[in-house]
Amino acid sequence: MARQRELDLGDIWLFSACSAGQLRSIRRQVEEVTVPAGRVLVEEGTVGREFFFITEGTASVRQGGRKMATLGPGNYFGELSLLDRKPRSATVTSDTDMTLLVLDQRRFNGLLDEMPTLANKLLSAMARRIRDADARAAH
């Protein structure tokens, strides 16, 4: 397989307002997993409890059974599930053998307990994303 892509949490919108120290703490909580081709990673309509960052391989994103996108190294999905624990908006299935970095809900909540200021950074990043979406919708 291709050389693994290193996880840079600062490139991910949810963590973009975090300090270097906070990013290091988050990175320590991420677990590396490998999955075979054909594995359903998240299923549309089920409650999400993990965030995934792809380091190797590719996956297909489907909504209502229709293919919407292909994800590869450097792409990520499931970040909103860490915040709201709502049903997934799409199904993501591995097209190839994959290596993923996963942050689960339990570890994420532990980080929030350990670093209360992290919640403020996440809120700041969310507000920026909503403002950007509003600006795009206005044009």
C-alpha positions in Angstrom: 0.0 0.0 0.0 1.0 3.6 -0.4 2.9 5.5 2.4 0.6 6.4 5.3 -0.5 10.0 5.5 0.1 11.5 8.9 -2.9 12.9 10.8 -2.8 16.6 11.0 -5.8 17.4 13.2 -5.4 21.1 12.6 -6.5 20.6 8.9 -9.8 19.3 10.1 -12.4 22.0 10.5 -13.6 20.8 13.9 -10.2 21.0 15.4 -8.9 24.0 13.5 -9.1 26.4 16.4 -7.3 24.1 18.8 -3.8 24.9 20.2 -0.8 22.7 19.4 -1.0 21.2 22.9 -4.7 20.3 22.5 -4.0 18.8 19.1 -1.3 16.6 20.6 -3.7 15.4 23.4 -6.4 14.6 20.9 -3.9 12.7 18.6 -2.9 10.5 21.6 -6.5 9.4 21.9 -6.8 8.3 18.3 -6.6 4.5 17.6 -5.3 3.0 14.3 -7.4 0.3 12.8 -7.3 -1.7 9.6 -10.3 -3.0 7.8 -10.8 -5.2 4.7 -12.4 -4.2 1.5 -16.2 -4.3 1.6 -16.6 -3.4 5.3 -19.4 -1.0 6.2 -17.7 1.6 8.3 -20.8 3.7 9.1 -24.4 3.1 8.1 -26.9 5.8 7.2 -29.6 6.2 9.8 -27.6 4.6 12.7 -26.3 6.7 15.6 -22.7 7.6 15.1 -20.1 7.4 17.9 -16.8 7.7 16.0 -14.8 10.0 13.8 -12.6 8.4 11.1 -9.5 9.8 9.3 -8.3 7.8 6.3 -4.5 7.1 6.0 -4.6 4.3 3.4 -7.2 3.0 1.0 -10.5 4.3 -0.4 -14.1 4.2 0.6 -17.5 5.0 -1.1 -20.1 7.3 0.4 -23.7 6.5 -0.4 -26.9 8.4 0.5 -30.2 6.6 -0.1 -28.2 4.0 -1.9 -26.8 6.5 -4.4 -23.0 6.9 -4.6 -22.1 10.5 -3.6 -18.3 10.5 -3.3 -15.1 8.5 -3.0 -12.9 9.2 0.0 -9.1 8.5 0.2 -6.0 9.3 2.2 -6.4 12.6 4.0 -10.2 12.5 3.9 -12.3 12.1 7.1 -15.9 11.5 8.1 -18.0 11.2 11.2 -16.8 14.4 13.0 -20.3 15.6 13.7 -21.2 12.4 15.5 -18.7 13.3 18.2 -20.8 16.4 18.9 -24.4 15.4 18.5 -24.7 11.6 18.4 -27.4 11.9 15.7 -28.1 9.3 13.0 -25.5 9.2 10.2 -26.4 11.0 7.0 -24.7 8.5 4.8 -23.2 5.0 4.5 -19.5 4.7 4.1 -18.0 1.4 2.8 -14.4 0.5 2.3 -13.6 -0.1 -1.4 -10.1 -1.4 -0.6 -8.3 -2.6 2.4 -7.9 0.5 4.6 -6.0 1.9 7.5 -8.0 4.4 9.5 -7.4 6.5 12.6 -10.5 6.5 14.8 -11.5 8.7 17.7 -14.5 7.3 19.6 -17.1 9.1 21.7 -15.7 7.8 25.0 -12.2 9.1 24.4 -13.5 12.4 23.0 -15.7 12.9 26.1 -12.6 12.2 28.2 -10.7 14.9 26.4 -13.5 17.4 27.0 -13.4 16.5 30.7 -9.6 16.7 30.8 -9.4 20.0 28.9 -12.6 22.1 29.5 -11.2 24.9 27.2 -11.3 22.4 24.3 -15.1 22.8 24.2 -14.7 26.6 23.6 -12.3 25.9 20.7 -14.8 23.4 19.1 -17.6 25.9 19.5 -15.5 28.6 17.8 -14.7 26.2 14.9 -18.4 25.3 14.5 -19.4 29.0 14.5 -16.8 29.8 11.8 -18.1 26.9 9.7 -21.7 28.0 10.1 -20.8 31.6 9.1 -18.9 30.4 6.1 -21.9 28.3 5.0 -24.2 31.3 5.5 -21.9 33.5 3.4 -21.9 30.9 0.6 -25.7 30.6 0.8 -26.1 34.3 0.5 -24.2 34.5 -2.8 
